[in-house]
Amino acid sequence: MKRLALLSLLSLLVLNLSACNTLSGIGKDLKKGGEAIERAAK
């Protein structure tokens, strides 16, 4: 039973870290898009 709980916890941790990296990438893309809009507006 402890092994199942440990595997579940590790799986959730890995999924959480991958989601965090994905959200970070989206944030960088949005930032670059906003910068491009600002440059075009000048």
C-alpha positions in Angstrom: 0.0 0.0 0.0 2.8 2.4 0.8 4.4 1.7 -2.6 1.2 2.6 -4.4 1.0 5.9 -2.4 4.6 6.7 -3.2 4.1 6.0 -6.9 1.0 8.2 -6.9 2.8 11.0 -5.2 5.8 10.8 -7.6 3.4 10.8 -10.6 1.6 13.9 -9.4 4.9 15.6 -8.7 6.2 14.9 -12.2 2.9 16.1 -13.8 2.9 19.2 -11.7 6.5 20.1 -12.7 5.7 19.5 -16.4 2.6 21.7 -16.2 4.7 24.5 -14.5 7.2 24.4 -17.4 4.4 24.6 -19.9 2.8 27.6 -18.2 6.2 29.2 -18.0 6.6 28.8 -21.8 3.2 30.2 -22.5 4.1 33.2 -20.3 7.3 33.8 -22.3 5.4 33.6 -25.6 2.8 36.1 -24.5 5.5 38.4 -23.3 7.3 38.3 -26.6 4.0 38.9 -28.4 3.3 41.9 -26.3 6.7 43.3 -27.0 6.2 42.9 -30.7 2.9 44.8 -30.5 4.6 47.6 -28.6 7.4 47.9 -31.2 4.8 47.9 -34.0 2.8 50.7 -32.2 5.8 53.0 -32.0 
